[in-house]
Amino acid sequence: MKSPKSELETWPASERNKQVICEKLVDVFHSRRHVLEIGSGTAQHAVLFGECMGHLVWQTSDQEEYLKVIRQRLGAEGPDNVRQPLELDVSRADWHGYSFDGIYSANCIHIMSWENVGLMFEGIGKVLEEGGLVVLYGPFKYGGEFTTPSNGQFDLQLKSRNPVSGIRDFEAVDELAQGIGLSCMADHGMPANNQLIVWG
């Protein structure tokens, strides 16, 4: 039995940003076949992206505590090309032995510890096919500087909740990407002081 949409957990930020992200991804992922989303949360992104990119399979994933929420949304409104979630904790993942030609993650790396960001890229290096793309969405610093004062305030909020979190330096993340053979292909400025960065 499907869950009523009124009972589905919804994150306001995901509702606000999903359309503008989708507009970019439709172009970025136009030739992809199988995309892994790391940190699907409430699956609000997954549902819209699956609807707008019917040519590919969208694989959701998250830590165990979020899987029920993802399954509920996909059961209520998920398109056929969006798959039920894999349990994926980057700090202890075996990455399931799958392969993908696209990876997407939104607003995750500033919540993870820096160690786990590194582990995430190590895992991506194991499952990303040759010629694959990695897309990250969220706030970044450049040359150690925040792009706006509000991002600096957001960074303080993050650290007050968890000292190991925080807005990451683009250069440091780019170094991790280079370590698995990727180069930055595009860096798109997005609303609300976020970026959408593509490596391939």
Backbone as a printed PyTorch tensor [residue, N CA C, xyz], in Angstrom:
tensor([[[  0.8490,  -1.2010,   0.0000],
         [  0.0000,   0.0000,   0.0000],
         [  0.8830,   1.2480,   0.0000]],

        [[  0.5840,   2.1820,  -0.8960],
         [  1.4120,   3.3750,  -1.0070],
         [  1.1240,   4.3560,   0.1230]],

        [[  2.1870,   5.0660,   0.5550],
         [  2.0230,   6.0830,   1.5920],
         [  1.3960,   7.3340,   0.9910]],

        [[  0.4380,   7.9810,   1.6800],
         [ -0.0780,   9.2680,   1.2000],
         [  1.0520,  10.2880,   1.1280]],

        [[  1.0370,  11.1360,   0.1030],
         [  2.1120,  12.1190,  -0.0600],
         [  2.2020,  13.0550,   1.1430]],

        [[  1.0680,  13.3010,   1.7940],
         [  1.0680,  14.2030,   2.9560],
         [  1.8770,  13.6390,   4.1220]],

        [[  2.1100,  12.3250,   4.1240],
         [  2.8530,  11.6950,   5.2130],
         [  4.3410,  11.5650,   4.9110]],

        [[  4.7580,  11.9120,   3.7150],
         [  6.1610,  11.7540,   3.3340],
         [  7.0080,  12.8520,   3.9630]],

        [[  8.1730,  12.4580,   4.4870],
         [  9.0930,  13.4510,   5.0540],
         [  9.6700,  14.2920,   3.9220]],

        [[  9.6780,  15.6070,   4.1220],
         [ 10.1350,  16.5330,   3.0810],
         [ 11.0920,  17.5430,   3.6930]],

        [[ 12.2330,  17.7290,   3.0370],
         [ 13.1910,  18.7400,   3.4740],
         [ 12.9910,  20.0020,   2.6250]],

        [[ 12.7140,  21.1610,   3.2520],
         [ 12.4600,  22.3910,   2.4870],
         [ 13.5990,  22.7630,   1.5390]],

        [[ 14.8510,  22.6000,   1.9650],
         [ 15.9790,  22.9660,   1.0980],
         [ 15.9920,  22.1190,  -0.1690]],

        [[ 15.7000,  20.8230,  -0.0320],
         [ 15.6710,  19.9540,  -1.2090],
         [ 14.5440,  20.3510,  -2.1440]],

        [[ 13.4210,  20.7730,  -1.5650],
         [ 12.2910,  21.2030,  -2.3890],
         [ 12.6390,  22.4690,  -3.1540]],

        [[ 13.3980,  23.3670,  -2.5070],
         [ 13.7670,  24.6310,  -3.1500],
         [ 14.7850,  24.4380,  -4.2680]],

        [[ 15.7580,  23.5460,  -4.0540],
         [ 16.8780,  23.5020,  -5.0030],
         [ 16.7510,  22.4230,  -6.0720]],

        [[ 15.7710,  21.5220,  -5.9540],
         [ 15.7580,  20.3560,  -6.8500],
         [ 15.5560,  20.7290,  -8.3100]],

        [[ 14.7370,  21.7280,  -8.5890],
         [ 14.4500,  22.0600,  -9.9800],
         [ 15.6680,  22.6790, -10.6700]],

        [[ 16.3350,  23.5930,  -9.9990],
         [ 17.4820,  24.2650, -10.6240],
         [ 18.6530,  23.3000, -10.7920]],

        [[ 18.8160,  22.3530,  -9.8480],
         [ 19.8430,  21.3250, -10.0120],
         [ 19.4930,  20.4300, -11.1850]],

        [[ 18.2320,  20.0480, -11.2710],
         [ 17.7960,  19.1560, -12.3450],
         [ 18.0850,  19.7580, -13.7170]],

        [[ 17.8730,  21.0580, -13.8460],
         [ 18.1130,  21.7170, -15.1320],
         [ 19.5670,  21.5540, -15.5790]],

        [[ 20.4930,  21.5660, -14.6400],
         [ 21.9110,  21.3440, -14.9700],
         [ 22.1900,  19.8690, -15.2560]],

        [[ 21.6230,  18.9920, -14.4330],
         [ 21.9380,  17.5700, -14.5620],
         [ 21.4060,  16.9760, -15.8540]],

        [[ 20.2850,  17.4640, -16.3280],
         [ 19.7470,  16.9540, -17.5970],
         [ 20.7950,  17.0770, -18.6940]],

        [[ 21.5460,  18.1600, -18.6850],
         [ 22.6120,  18.3510, -19.6690],
         [ 23.8430,  17.5160, -19.3150]],

        [[ 24.2660,  17.5590, -18.0460],
         [ 25.4800,  16.8530, -17.6270],
         [ 25.3530,  15.3490, -17.8400]],

        [[ 24.1950,  14.7940, -17.4950],
         [ 23.9980,  13.3390, -17.5240],
         [ 23.2560,  12.8590, -18.7740]],

        [[ 23.2660,  13.6490, -19.8360],
         [ 22.4590,  13.2830, -21.0100],
         [ 22.8980,  11.9710, -21.6570]],

        [[ 24.1860,  11.6030, -21.4820],
         [ 24.6750,  10.3640, -22.0980],
         [ 24.9930,   9.2910, -21.0520]],

        [[ 24.5490,   9.4980, -19.8010],
         [ 24.7990,   8.5060, -18.7510],
         [ 23.7480,   7.4050, -18.8270]],

        [[ 24.0960,   6.2480, -18.2710],
         [ 23.1750,   5.1110, -18.2410],
         [ 22.7850,   4.7060, -16.8110]],

        [[ 23.7160,   4.8640, -15.8510],
         [ 23.5120,   4.3140, -14.5040],
         [ 24.2090,   5.2310, -13.5030]],

        [[ 23.4200,   5.9870, -12.7530],
         [ 23.9540,   6.9990, -11.8390],
         [ 23.6820,   6.5870, -10.3960]],

        [[ 24.7120,   6.6650,  -9.5600],
         [ 24.5940,   6.4380,  -8.1260],
         [ 24.4700,   7.7810,  -7.4210]],

        [[ 23.4190,   7.9340,  -6.6190],
         [ 23.2930,   9.1050,  -5.7560],
         [ 23.7620,   8.7280,  -4.3630]],

        [[ 24.7780,   9.4200,  -3.8720],
         [ 25.2980,   9.1950,  -2.5300],
         [ 24.5960,  10.1610,  -1.5750]],

        [[ 23.8390,   9.6120,  -0.6280],
         [ 23.1200,  10.4520,   0.3260],
         [ 21.8010,  10.9420,  -0.2310]],

        [[ 20.8650,  10.0160,  -0.4810],
         [ 19.5970,  10.3840,  -1.1230],
         [ 18.6190,  11.0670,  -0.1730]],

        [[ 18.8480,  10.9760,   1.1400],
         [ 18.0270,  11.7230,   2.0960],
         [ 16.5720,  11.3260,   2.0760]],

        [[ 15.7130,  12.2290,   1.6050],
         [ 14.2790,  11.9700,   1.5100],
         [ 13.8610,  11.5310,   0.1140]],

        [[ 14.8170,  11.4260,  -0.8040],
         [ 14.5810,  11.0220,  -2.2040],
         [ 13.7920,  12.0490,  -3.0060]],

        [[ 13.6970,  13.2770,  -2.5220],
         [ 13.0310,  14.3230,  -3.3070],
         [ 13.7790,  14.5840,  -4.6150]],

        [[ 15.1050,  14.6390,  -4.5440],
         [ 15.8930,  14.8040,  -5.7660],
         [ 15.7200,  13.6070,  -6.6770]],

        [[ 15.8200,  12.4120,  -6.1100],
         [ 15.7960,  11.1960,  -6.9140],
         [ 14.5170,  11.0940,  -7.7440]],

        [[ 13.3820,  11.4200,  -7.1440],
         [ 12.1070,  11.3110,  -7.8560],
         [ 12.0720,  12.2670,  -9.0460]],

        [[ 12.4120,  13.5260,  -8.8170],
         [ 12.3810,  14.4970,  -9.9180],
         [ 13.4030,  14.1470, -10.9900]],

        [[ 14.6190,  13.8100, -10.5750],
         [ 15.6600,  13.5330, -11.5570],
         [ 15.3170,  12.2980, -12.3830]],

        [[ 14.7460,  11.2820, -11.7320],
         [ 14.3240,  10.1030, -12.4690],
         [ 13.2550,  10.4330, -13.4860]],

        [[ 12.3080,  11.2990, -13.1090],
         [ 11.2470,  11.7060, -14.0300],
         [ 11.8050,  12.4710, -15.2220]],

        [[ 12.8050,  13.3220, -14.9680],
         [ 13.3470,  14.1820, -16.0230],
         [ 14.4160,  13.4860, -16.8690]],

        [[ 14.9780,  12.3970, -16.3670],
         [ 16.0310,  11.6790, -17.0880],
         [ 15.6540,  10.2100, -17.2180]],

        [[ 14.5940,   9.9690, -17.9430],
         [ 14.0780,   8.6210, -18.0820],
         [ 14.9800,   7.6720, -18.8440]],

        [[ 16.0280,   8.2100, -19.4750],
         [ 16.9550,   7.3710, -20.2480],
         [ 17.9360,   6.6160, -19.3660]],

        [[ 18.0310,   6.9900, -18.0700],
         [ 19.0350,   6.3500, -17.2090],
         [ 18.3850,   5.7060, -15.9940]],

        [[ 19.1590,   4.8480, -15.3210],
         [ 18.7660,   4.2600, -14.0460],
         [ 19.3920,   5.0940, -12.9350]],

        [[ 18.5580,   5.5530, -12.0000],
         [ 19.0260,   6.3610, -10.8650],
         [ 19.0170,   5.4810,  -9.6190]],

        [[ 20.2030,   5.2310,  -9.0700],
         [ 20.3500,   4.3570,  -7.9040],
         [ 20.4650,   5.1840,  -6.6350]],

        [[ 19.4680,   5.1160,  -5.7790],
         [ 19.5300,   5.8300,  -4.5100],
         [ 20.3960,   5.0730,  -3.5070]],

        [[ 20.8930,   5.7920,  -2.5090],
         [ 21.6650,   5.1710,  -1.4300],
         [ 21.7120,   6.1150,  -0.2440]],

        [[ 21.9450,   5.5550,   0.9310],
         [ 22.1420,   6.3740,   2.1320],
         [ 22.5020,   5.4520,   3.2910]],

        [[ 22.7530,   6.0630,   4.4350],
         [ 22.9780,   5.2940,   5.6540],
         [ 21.6600,   4.6430,   6.0950]],

        [[ 21.7850,   3.6240,   6.9120],
         [ 20.6390,   2.7920,   7.2920],
         [ 19.4720,   3.6070,   7.8450]],

        [[ 19.7510,   4.6550,   8.6080],
         [ 18.6790,   5.3930,   9.2690],
         [ 17.7560,   6.1190,   8.3000]],

        [[ 18.2110,   6.3540,   7.0590],
         [ 17.3940,   7.0730,   6.0820],
         [ 16.6740,   6.1570,   5.0990]],

        [[ 16.9470,   4.8740,   5.1320],
         [ 16.4200,   3.9890,   4.1030],
         [ 14.8970,   3.8940,   4.1220]],

        [[ 14.2990,   3.8840,   5.3080],
         [ 12.8460,   3.7890,   5.4000],
         [ 12.1790,   4.9780,   4.7220]],

        [[ 12.7130,   6.1810,   4.9560],
         [ 12.1480,   7.3970,   4.3710],
         [ 12.2420,   7.3370,   2.8450]],

        [[ 13.4070,   6.8980,   2.3470],
         [ 13.5870,   6.7940,   0.8960],
         [ 12.6050,   5.7910,   0.3120]],

        [[ 12.4830,   4.6370,   0.9490],
         [ 11.5650,   3.6090,   0.4370],
         [ 10.1250,   4.1010,   0.4290]],

        [[  9.7390,   4.8520,   1.4450],
         [  8.3720,   5.3740,   1.4990],
         [  8.0980,   6.3110,   0.3330]],

        [[  9.0410,   7.2290,   0.0530],
         [  8.8070,   8.1640,  -1.0480],
         [  8.8050,   7.4410,  -2.3920]],

        [[  9.7400,   6.5350,  -2.5930],
         [  9.7740,   5.8240,  -3.8750],
         [  8.5340,   4.9570,  -4.0390]],

        [[  8.0320,   4.3950,  -2.9320],
         [  6.8040,   3.6140,  -3.0160],
         [  5.6020,   4.4530,  -3.3800]],

        [[  5.6150,   5.7340,  -2.9440],
         [  4.4820,   6.6160,  -3.1910],
         [  4.5400,   7.2880,  -4.5580]],

        [[  5.7370,   7.6700,  -4.9950],
         [  5.8140,   8.4860,  -6.2060],
         [  7.0620,   8.2440,  -7.0430]],

        [[  7.8250,   7.1970,  -6.7570],
         [  9.0540,   6.9590,  -7.5030],
         [  8.7990,   6.4300,  -8.9010]],

        [[  9.4460,   6.9990,  -9.9200],
         [  9.3400,   6.4530, -11.2720],
         [ 10.0720,   5.1150, -11.3880]],

        [[  9.7630,   4.3730, -12.4340],
         [ 10.2900,   3.0090, -12.5750],
         [ 11.8090,   2.9540, -12.6850]],

        [[ 12.4430,   4.0260, -13.1640],
         [ 13.8910,   4.0050, -13.3750],
         [ 14.6830,   4.4160, -12.1330]],

        [[ 14.0000,   4.6940, -11.0220],
         [ 14.6810,   5.0270,  -9.7620],
         [ 14.6500,   3.7890,  -8.8700]],

        [[ 15.8270,   3.3180,  -8.4960],
         [ 15.9500,   2.0560,  -7.7640],
         [ 15.8630,   2.2590,  -6.2500]],

        [[ 15.3640,   1.2330,  -5.5770],
         [ 15.3220,   1.2260,  -4.1230],
         [ 16.7370,   1.3890,  -3.5630]],

        [[ 16.8660,   1.9750,  -2.3700],
         [ 18.1910,   2.4010,  -1.9060],
         [ 19.1190,   1.2680,  -1.4980]],

        [[ 20.3950,   1.4870,  -1.7940],
         [ 21.4610,   0.6820,  -1.2320],
         [ 21.8390,   1.2710,   0.1230]],

        [[ 22.1640,   0.4290,   1.0870],
         [ 22.7160,   0.9300,   2.3400],
         [ 24.1840,   1.2630,   2.0960]],

        [[ 24.5320,   2.5290,   2.2830],
         [ 25.8880,   2.9680,   1.9620],
         [ 26.3720,   3.9680,   2.9950]],

        [[ 27.3100,   3.5530,   3.8120],
         [ 27.9910,   4.4190,   4.7650],
         [ 29.4350,   4.4920,   4.2860]],

        [[ 29.8660,   5.6600,   3.8300],
         [ 31.1730,   5.7450,   3.1850],
         [ 32.3110,   5.3720,   4.1240]],

        [[ 32.0740,   5.4530,   5.4490],
         [ 33.1520,   5.1560,   6.3870],
         [ 33.4230,   3.6600,   6.5300]],

        [[ 32.4670,   2.8300,   6.0690],
         [ 32.6730,   1.3870,   6.1830],
         [ 32.0860,   0.6410,   4.9780]],

        [[ 31.9940,   1.3230,   3.8660],
         [ 31.3290,   0.7400,   2.7010],
         [ 32.2290,  -0.2410,   1.9640]],

        [[ 31.5950,  -1.3020,   1.4680],
         [ 32.3050,  -2.1720,   0.5350],
         [ 31.9400,  -1.8110,  -0.9020]],

        [[ 31.0460,  -0.8430,  -1.0600],
         [ 30.6270,  -0.3110,  -2.3580],
         [ 29.9700,  -1.3640,  -3.2440]],

        [[ 29.5760,  -2.4900,  -2.6430],
         [ 28.6280,  -3.4230,  -3.2430],
         [ 29.0770,  -4.0740,  -4.5460]],

        [[ 30.2570,  -3.7710,  -5.0360],
         [ 30.7340,  -4.4070,  -6.2520],
         [ 30.0390,  -3.9490,  -7.5140]],

        [[ 29.3000,  -2.8320,  -7.4500],
         [ 28.6030,  -2.3310,  -8.6220],
         [ 29.5070,  -1.4130,  -9.4420]],

        [[ 29.0110,  -1.0020, -10.6020],
         [ 29.7190,   0.0060, -11.3940],
         [ 28.7010,   1.0040, -11.9290]],

        [[ 29.1380,   2.2500, -12.0200],
         [ 28.2740,   3.3480, -12.4450],
         [ 29.0510,   4.2490, -13.3930]],

        [[ 28.3390,   4.8690, -14.3360],
         [ 29.0070,   5.8390, -15.1970],
         [ 28.7020,   7.2730, -14.7790]],

        [[ 28.0310,   7.4290, -13.6520],
         [ 27.7890,   8.7400, -13.0710],
         [ 27.6010,   8.6230, -11.5700]],

        [[ 28.1060,   9.6200, -10.8360],
         [ 27.9390,   9.7080,  -9.3830],
         [ 27.4270,  11.1130,  -9.0780]],

        [[ 26.4350,  11.1970,  -8.1990],
         [ 25.8930,  12.4950,  -7.7990],
         [ 25.7450,  12.5240,  -6.2870]],

        [[ 26.0730,  13.6630,  -5.6680],
         [ 25.8610,  13.8290,  -4.2350],
         [ 25.6260,  15.3050,  -3.9400]],

        [[ 24.6080,  15.5690,  -3.1480],
         [ 24.2570,  16.9520,  -2.8050],
         [ 24.3260,  17.1610,  -1.3050]],

        [[ 24.9910,  18.2390,  -0.8990],
         [ 25.0000,  18.6830,   0.4940],
         [ 25.3940,  17.5850,   1.4740]],

        [[ 26.3990,  16.8220,   1.1030],
         [ 26.8820,  15.7480,   1.9730],
         [ 28.2920,  15.9970,   2.5020]],

        [[ 29.1970,  16.4890,   1.6580],
         [ 30.5950,  16.5050,   2.0770],
         [ 30.8730,  17.5290,   3.1640]],

        [[ 30.0020,  18.5320,   3.3300],
         [ 30.2230,  19.4660,   4.4370],
         [ 29.6530,  18.9400,   5.7490]],

        [[ 28.8910,  17.8480,   5.6760],
         [ 28.3740,  17.2090,   6.8900],
         [ 29.2880,  16.0780,   7.3370]],

        [[ 29.8830,  15.3670,   6.3920],
         [ 30.8540,  14.3110,   6.7110],
         [ 32.1160,  14.8910,   7.3360]],

        [[ 32.8690,  14.0440,   8.0150],
         [ 34.2340,  14.4160,   8.3920],
         [ 35.0970,  14.4550,   7.1360]],

        [[ 36.2070,  15.1700,   7.2000],
         [ 37.1130,  15.2190,   6.0570],
         [ 37.6700,  13.8280,   5.7490]],

        [[ 37.9110,  13.0420,   6.7940],
         [ 38.3670,  11.6680,   6.5770],
         [ 37.3550,  10.8910,   5.7370]],

        [[ 36.0740,  11.0770,   6.0340],
         [ 35.0560,  10.3520,   5.2810],
         [ 34.8990,  10.8790,   3.8530]],

        [[ 35.1760,  12.1540,   3.6430],
         [ 35.1830,  12.6650,   2.2640],
         [ 36.2580,  11.9260,   1.4590]],

        [[ 37.4200,  11.7520,   2.0780],
         [ 38.4820,  10.9990,   1.4090],
         [ 38.0780,   9.5660,   1.1320]],

        [[ 37.4250,   8.9250,   2.1060],
         [ 36.9650,   7.5510,   1.9160],
         [ 35.9020,   7.4720,   0.8250]],

        [[ 35.0660,   8.4980,   0.7420],
         [ 34.0620,   8.5250,  -0.3070],
         [ 34.7110,   8.5300,  -1.6810]],

        [[ 35.7270,   9.3580,  -1.8530],
         [ 36.4060,   9.3980,  -3.1500],
         [ 37.1360,   8.0870,  -3.4380]],

        [[ 37.6980,   7.4760,  -2.4150],
         [ 38.3130,   6.1580,  -2.6310],
         [ 37.2780,   5.1650,  -3.1510]],

        [[ 36.0940,   5.1830,  -2.5390],
         [ 35.0310,   4.2890,  -2.9740],
         [ 34.5640,   4.6040,  -4.3850]],

        [[ 34.4250,   5.8920,  -4.6830],
         [ 34.0230,   6.2920,  -6.0390],
         [ 35.0190,   5.7540,  -7.0550]],

        [[ 36.3070,   5.8130,  -6.7020],
         [ 37.3300,   5.2990,  -7.6160],
         [ 37.1760,   3.8210,  -7.9170]],

        [[ 36.5280,   3.0830,  -7.0090],
         [ 36.3300,   1.6400,  -7.2120],
         [ 35.1360,   1.3270,  -8.1020]],

        [[ 34.1280,   2.2080,  -8.1090],
         [ 32.8880,   1.8770,  -8.8200],
         [ 32.6350,   2.7270, -10.0590]],

        [[ 33.4030,   3.7950, -10.2570],
         [ 33.1720,   4.6750, -11.4020],
         [ 33.8110,   4.0910, -12.6550]],

        [[ 33.0070,   3.9170, -13.6800],
         [ 33.5110,   3.3790, -14.9420],
         [ 34.4240,   4.3840, -15.6320]],

        [[ 35.2720,   3.8850, -16.5070],
         [ 36.1370,   4.7670, -17.2960],
         [ 35.2720,   5.7280, -18.0940]],

        [[ 35.6310,   6.9950, -18.0310],
         [ 34.8380,   8.0140, -18.7110],
         [ 33.6510,   8.4970, -17.9050]],

        [[ 33.5190,   8.0160, -16.6580],
         [ 32.3910,   8.4030, -15.8200],
         [ 32.5240,   9.8160, -15.2710]],

        [[ 31.4050,  10.3380, -14.7660],
         [ 31.3430,  11.6980, -14.2370],
         [ 30.9680,  11.6860, -12.7620]],

        [[ 31.5310,  12.6280, -12.0130],
         [ 31.1760,  12.8400, -10.6060],
         [ 30.6680,  14.2700, -10.4710]],

        [[ 29.4930,  14.4270,  -9.8630],
         [ 28.8820,  15.7480,  -9.6960],
         [ 28.5890,  15.9710,  -8.2130]],

        [[ 29.1150,  17.0510,  -7.6660],
         [ 28.8400,  17.4240,  -6.2750],
         [ 28.1490,  18.7780,  -6.2390]],

        [[ 27.1300,  18.8850,  -5.3880],
         [ 26.3950,  20.1290,  -5.2030],
         [ 26.5060,  20.5580,  -3.7480]],

        [[ 26.7240,  21.8300,  -3.5300],
         [ 26.7640,  22.3640,  -2.1840],
         [ 27.6760,  23.5750,  -2.1140]],

        [[ 27.9190,  24.1070,  -0.9110],
         [ 28.8110,  25.2540,  -0.7500],
         [ 30.2760,  24.8170,  -0.7420]],

        [[ 31.1480,  25.6900,  -1.2490],
         [ 32.5890,  25.4380,  -1.2460],
         [ 33.3200,  26.7220,  -0.8850]],

        [[ 34.5340,  26.5590,  -0.3720],
         [ 35.4860,  27.6640,  -0.2400],
         [ 36.4590,  27.6030,  -1.4080]],

        [[ 37.0530,  28.7550,  -1.7200],
         [ 38.0610,  28.8240,  -2.7820],
         [ 39.2630,  29.5780,  -2.2370]],

        [[ 40.4380,  28.9680,  -2.3180],
         [ 41.6250,  29.5910,  -1.7570],
         [ 41.4800,  29.8660,  -0.2700]],

        [[ 40.7160,  29.0040,   0.4020],
         [ 40.5050,  29.1630,   1.8420],
         [ 39.4870,  30.2090,   2.2240]],

        [[ 38.8550,  30.8540,   1.2460],
         [ 37.9160,  31.9400,   1.5180],
         [ 36.4850,  31.5120,   1.1990]],

        [[ 35.5460,  31.9210,   2.0490],
         [ 34.1400,  31.6850,   1.7690],
         [ 33.6730,  32.5850,   0.6270]],

        [[ 32.7210,  32.1010,  -0.1450],
         [ 32.2330,  32.9030,  -1.2770],
         [ 31.3310,  34.0380,  -0.8080]],

        [[ 30.7310,  33.8960,   0.3680],
         [ 29.8720,  34.9400,   0.9290],
         [ 29.9820,  34.9150,   2.4510]],

        [[ 29.6920,  36.0340,   3.1260],
         [ 29.6780,  36.0250,   4.5890],
         [ 28.6800,  35.0120,   5.1560]],

        [[ 27.5550,  34.8260,   4.4760],
         [ 26.5570,  33.8830,   4.9950],
         [ 27.0800,  32.4550,   4.9860]],

        [[ 27.9460,  32.1180,   4.0120],
         [ 28.5490,  30.7910,   4.0330],
         [ 29.5100,  30.6420,   5.2060]],

        [[ 30.1920,  31.7250,   5.5630],
         [ 31.0410,  31.6840,   6.7560],
         [ 30.2250,  31.4250,   8.0090]],

        [[ 29.0490,  32.0520,   8.1000],
         [ 28.1710,  31.8290,   9.2450],
         [ 27.6430,  30.3920,   9.2470]],

        [[ 27.3170,  29.8850,   8.0480],
         [ 26.8440,  28.5060,   7.9390],
         [ 27.9210,  27.5310,   8.3930]],

        [[ 29.1640,  27.8170,   8.0460],
         [ 30.2780,  26.9670,   8.4610],
         [ 30.3830,  26.9150,   9.9870]],

        [[ 30.1950,  28.0480,  10.6410],
         [ 30.2270,  28.0760,  12.1070],
         [ 29.0840,  27.2550,  12.6930]],

        [[ 27.9140,  27.3410,  12.0730],
         [ 26.7740,  26.5420,  12.5360],
         [ 27.0630,  25.0460,  12.4160]],

        [[ 27.6380,  24.6700,  11.2880],
         [ 27.9800,  23.2620,  11.0820],
         [ 28.9450,  22.7720,  12.1520]],

        [[ 29.9760,  23.5490,  12.4030],
         [ 30.9990,  23.1500,  13.3750],
         [ 30.4560,  23.1470,  14.8030]],

        [[ 29.4630,  23.9940,  15.0790],
         [ 28.8770,  23.9960,  16.4210],
         [ 28.0840,  22.7170,  16.6740]],

        [[ 27.5240,  22.1460,  15.6130],
         [ 26.7860,  20.8880,  15.7330],
         [ 27.7290,  19.6950,  15.7660]],

        [[ 28.7760,  19.7790,  14.9440],
         [ 29.7370,  18.6760,  14.8390],
         [ 31.0790,  19.2460,  14.3990]],

        [[ 32.0720,  19.2460,  15.2680],
         [ 33.3560,  19.8940,  14.9530],
         [ 34.0700,  19.3400,  13.7250]],

        [[ 33.7550,  18.1130,  13.2980],
         [ 34.4620,  17.5370,  12.1460],
         [ 33.8160,  17.9280,  10.8250]],

        [[ 32.6650,  18.6030,  10.8680],
         [ 32.0070,  19.0260,   9.6340],
         [ 32.4710,  20.4200,   9.2480]],

        [[ 32.0200,  20.9070,   8.0970],
         [ 32.3850,  22.2500,   7.6570],
         [ 32.4600,  22.3400,   6.1470]],

        [[ 32.3330,  23.5450,   5.6410],
         [ 32.4200,  23.7880,   4.2040],
         [ 33.8440,  23.4820,   3.7350]],

        [[ 33.9460,  22.7240,   2.6500],
         [ 35.2470,  22.2430,   2.1860],
         [ 35.8820,  23.1810,   1.1620]],

        [[ 37.2190,  23.1450,   1.1350],
         [ 37.9720,  23.8860,   0.1180],
         [ 37.8780,  23.1630,  -1.2090]],

        [[ 37.4980,  23.8930,  -2.2440],
         [ 37.4430,  23.2970,  -3.5750],
         [ 38.7640,  22.6450,  -3.9300]],

        [[ 39.8630,  23.3250,  -3.6470],
         [ 41.1740,  22.8050,  -4.0520],
         [ 41.4730,  21.4580,  -3.4070]],

        [[ 41.0720,  21.2860,  -2.1480],
         [ 41.3170,  20.0240,  -1.4600],
         [ 40.4480,  18.9060,  -2.0360]],

        [[ 39.1930,  19.2290,  -2.3410],
         [ 38.3080,  18.2320,  -2.9380],
         [ 38.7970,  17.8790,  -4.3450]],

        [[ 39.2250,  18.8950,  -5.0690],
         [ 39.7410,  18.6540,  -6.4230],
         [ 40.9720,  17.7440,  -6.3840]],

        [[ 41.7830,  17.8930,  -5.3590],
         [ 42.9560,  17.0220,  -5.2170],
         [ 42.5300,  15.5680,  -5.0100]],

        [[ 41.4690,  15.3570,  -4.2250],
         [ 40.9490,  13.9990,  -4.0470],
         [ 40.4500,  13.4400,  -5.3770]],

        [[ 39.7610,  14.2830,  -6.1350],
         [ 39.2520,  13.8460,  -7.4350],
         [ 40.4060,  13.5050,  -8.3790]],

        [[ 41.4360,  14.3360,  -8.3770],
         [ 42.5990,  14.0540,  -9.2160],
         [ 43.2610,  12.7450,  -8.8100]],

        [[ 43.1950,  12.4360,  -7.5160],
         [ 43.8020,  11.2070,  -7.0240],
         [ 43.1600,   9.9520,  -7.5690]],

        [[ 41.9210,  10.0430,  -8.0670],
         [ 41.2840,   8.8830,  -8.7090],
         [ 41.1620,   9.1050, -10.2190]],

        [[ 41.9970,  10.0140, -10.7360],
         [ 42.1040,  10.1790, -12.1830],
         [ 41.0990,  11.1030, -12.8180]],

        [[ 40.4800,  11.9880, -12.0290],
         [ 39.4660,  12.8910, -12.5690],
         [ 39.9980,  14.3170, -12.6700]],

        [[ 39.4000,  15.0810, -13.5720],
         [ 39.7100,  16.5000, -13.7260],
         [ 38.4210,  17.3010, -13.6560]],

        [[ 38.5070,  18.5080, -13.1150],
         [ 37.3310,  19.3630, -13.0350],
         [ 36.9520,  19.8300, -14.4400]],

        [[ 35.7140,  19.5460, -14.8200],
         [ 35.2240,  19.8990, -16.1490],
         [ 34.3480,  21.1500, -16.1370]],

        [[ 33.6800,  21.4090, -15.0180],
         [ 32.7780,  22.5600, -14.9360],
         [ 32.5190,  22.8950, -13.4770]],

        [[ 32.3240,  24.1750, -13.2150],
         [ 31.9930,  24.6580, -11.8790],
         [ 30.9090,  25.7080, -12.0460]],

        [[ 29.6790,  25.3340, -11.7570],
         [ 28.5270,  26.2010, -11.9830],
         [ 28.1080,  26.8850, -10.6900]],

        [[ 28.0380,  28.2050, -10.7130],
         [ 27.4580,  28.9220,  -9.5880],
         [ 25.9600,  28.6850,  -9.5410]],

        [[ 25.4410,  28.4110,  -8.3430],
         [ 24.0310,  28.0730,  -8.1720],
         [ 23.3970,  29.0170,  -7.1480]],

        [[ 22.0610,  29.0370,  -7.0810],
         [ 21.4050,  29.8970,  -6.0790],
         [ 21.8010,  29.5320,  -4.6530]],

        [[ 21.5660,  30.4720,  -3.7540],
         [ 21.8100,  30.2870,  -2.3150],
         [ 23.2660,  29.9660,  -2.0100]],

        [[ 24.1900,  30.5580,  -2.7970],
         [ 25.6300,  30.4680,  -2.5350],
         [ 26.1720,  29.0460,  -2.6070]],

        [[ 25.6180,  28.2580,  -3.5090],
         [ 26.0880,  26.8860,  -3.7290],
         [ 26.7550,  26.7660,  -5.0890]],

        [[ 27.4420,  25.6430,  -5.2670],
         [ 28.0940,  25.3240,  -6.5340],
         [ 27.6390,  23.9410,  -6.9870]],

        [[ 27.6740,  23.7090,  -8.2940],
         [ 27.5090,  22.3780,  -8.8540],
         [ 28.7500,  22.1030,  -9.6840]],

        [[ 29.5750,  21.1750,  -9.2090],
         [ 30.8980,  20.9290,  -9.7950],
         [ 30.9240,  19.5600, -10.4310]],

        [[ 31.4820,  19.5080, -11.6390],
         [ 31.5270,  18.2760, -12.4260],
         [ 32.9800,  17.8670, -12.6380]],

        [[ 33.2950,  16.6160, -12.3030],
         [ 34.5930,  16.0320, -12.6000],
         [ 34.4150,  14.8570, -13.5520]],

        [[ 35.4020,  14.6490, -14.4060],
         [ 35.3300,  13.5170, -15.3260],
         [ 36.6940,  13.1950, -15.9060]]])
